[in-house]
Amino acid sequence: MLRINKAHDNPKKSLYNVIYIFSGLFVLIIAYFSYFLLVRSEDTINNAYNNREKVLAERVLRGKIISSDGEVLAETIINEDGSESRYYPYKDMLAHIVGRYDKGLTGIEEAENIRLLSVNRNSFGNMLNDMVGEKSPGNNVITTLNLKLQQVAYDALGDRRGAVVVMEPSTGKLLVMVSKPSYDPNTINVQWDSLVKDDEEGSPLYNRATQGLYPPGSTFKLHTALEYIRENPDYSGYLNDCTGSISYDGMTIHCYNGKAHGEVDLAEAFARSCNTSFSLIGKDLDINAFRLMCEDFLFNKTLPVAMASSQSRFELKEGSSGIKEKMQTAIGQGNTLISPLHNLMIASAVANNGVMMKPYVVDRIESYSGKMIKGYVPQKYATPMTVTEADFLKRLMRGVVTDGTANELNSLEVPVAGKTGSAEQEGKPAHAWFIGFAPVGEPEIAISVIVENSGSGSEYAVPIARKILDAYFNNEAD
């Protein structure tokens, strides 16, 4: 029988197969380059190992970092001997958010590194500078930071350890970021050895606003209340008789200072921060649903910010978490941890009708002559709750100010909503928390304050928030 080798009976088909393979590879290469240019190029260019940065630094005078109100926060100066120094006029006040240049880039200096080393002017001018050995001026970074409000927050925190962060809830613009203790980036080379000796969380190099993780205390009751109303449509009928403490299987949970609140409904329990009520609520919540809800609020996830940050932690798990851990978690104790920036994003989502915005600190990039090169716009990041749920939480938070633990804020001219927290530490004073926003109807700013190992939120965090709100709404920070 005659056999025919079919592998060679259709040369056109073989040619087409080769063309298809190479066409597919070409499409994959184009797709990768598109992904690189759109997603990865900025990370690569900003990478400290990228030699392009060194080449640019030899030809470009690093641009300025400027506040939203026009004040220079960082600039490069030429010394008498011709050398360059990065100068920070406000020293330790903005060290963590603006960052530093020496001893490793941080903050805005790191995130906007390539833009500060980029030049947007005619090529002839750049060529002339190269010919005479002068550097061309780099682009300037205009931030969203309100310098006057930053000063108020910095002064209000005083000598205490902690953090203050302020944001526009409807846009995500960061107006203030204070972390203490701090350091002077102008003298970082001299200070370095002493600063790195303290490499624990007490270090001044550590940005408490984004990297600090703390038990949320009673500020977490926002999540407990939200999960409760989702699981219990008849929540309006909730009542509990608080005697100041509750015991379960050898564990006793106290209300702050053992205060007995008497018979309270859900709104009253929230306003007075009743631990016994919320621990009982937590006892019966569905762990899986609770966990999923918290993860919708970005627990156990990376925050969408262009700076070093820590993941907040929610550790309740079906099958491995007991009733006692559920009760502790429901009042913001147990193993739950959160950063001040994350807590601010949560308060802002409540203020913004359930929509969580992506925080950002750079408003635009300008050339040295003031021409806008690139502008940044607000971005929605998540919608972890409905408008109805956000309205309910707003009412609860408003009650904290009118009838509860943040009553000191009720005398302000604008209506404020908020939640205090006292995250208790074994053998130490509690961390003092406050999160909130104002005005309640159309929120303009949201605030997150933590004061480490100080005492109650109402006594230590609320007065700081009051000074910031006072300055903002009395036009002292314009």
C-alpha positions, 0 to 999 in steps of 0.5 A: 500500500502506498503511504503518503507523508501528510506532514509535508503535503500542505506547506502553506498550513505549516507556514500559517502555523509558524505565523500564528505562533509568532503573532501570538508571541508578538501580542504577548510581548506588546501586552507585557510592555503595555502592562509594564508602562502602565503598572510597573514602570513607576516602581522600576524607575523609583527603585533605588537600584535603577541607575537612571536615578543616579544619571538624572541626579547628576544633571537635575537639581531635585525639585521642591515639595510644596504644601497646598497653601504654597509653603516649601516643605523640602528643597535642595540648596547649594552650599558655599563649597558647591555641594548640595543639601536637601533642606526641610524648613519645618524639621521634625513636624513633617518628617514622616509624610514628606520623608527624607533624602539621606539614609534612604528615601522615605515618604513623598521623597520616595514616592515622587522621586522620579518626578522630582528628578524630571525636567519639563522645559525646552530641550535647548535650555537643558542642552545649554545647562549641560554645556556650561555644567549647570543643573536644570531645575527639576519638577515640583510636587504640590501636595494636599497637605495643609501646613497650618492645620498640620501645625495645629495637630503637631502642637495639640499632640504635644510631647505624647507618643501617637499620631494624628491624620486628617482627610477630606472624606469625599476626595481622599485628600490627606490634609494632615499626618503627624507621628510622634516621636519624630526626628529632624531630617536635616540632621539625619546623618548625625542622628542616625546611629542613635535613631537606629539603636531604637529599632522597635516600634518606639523609634522616631523613624517609625511612622505611627500614622501608617505603620503603627498597629494598635488595638482599636478599642471601642472605635471597633464597635462601628463594625460590631454594630454594623454586623449586628444590624445585618444579622438582626433586622429587629435591632431597633428592639435591642435592650440590655441592662448593664451592671458595669461588668459581665463574666463568661467562662472565667473571663470578666469584661468591664465597662470603662472604670466599671461604670454601670450604664443601666438599661440601654438600647443600641444607640445608647450602648454605642454612645456610652461605649458600653462594653458589656452590651457589645461583648454580648452582641459579639458573642452571638455574631456569625464569625464568617460573616463578621470576618468577611465584612471586616475584610470588605473594610480592608482588614487583612489587606494592604492599604491603597497608599503610596507609602510604607504601611502595615496591614490591619489584622482581624483574626477571628476564624470559624473553628479556631476562635472561641466565644471569649475571643469573639466577645473581646474582639467585639469591643476592639480588644483581643487580637484585632489591630488597626493603623490610625490611617486605616481607622481614618479611612473607615470613619471617612467611608461612613461620612461619605455615604458608604464609599471609601476613597483612596487616600492621596497626598500629591495634588499635582506636579508642576515644572519649576516655572509653574506649568502643570505637568500632571494632576491627580484626581479623587478615586473611589476604592471600595463601597463596604456598606450601603447608604442606609447603613452609613446613615445608621452609623452616622446617627450612632456616631452623632449620639457619641457627641450629643449624649456620650463619651465625646460630649466635649465636642458638642459645644462646637459651632459645627455638628460633629460625629465620632467614636472614642476608644480606650484600648486597654493595655495590660499593666499600662494606661490605655491607648486613647482613640478618637475617630470622627468627622464634621459637619455631620450633614455634609462632612468636609474633614475626617479625623483619626487620633491616637495617643499611646498609653495615656488613658481614655479617648474622651480625656486625651484624644477628643481634646486634640480633635477639638483643636483641629476642628476649631482651627479648620472651621474658624478659618485659622488653617486657611 
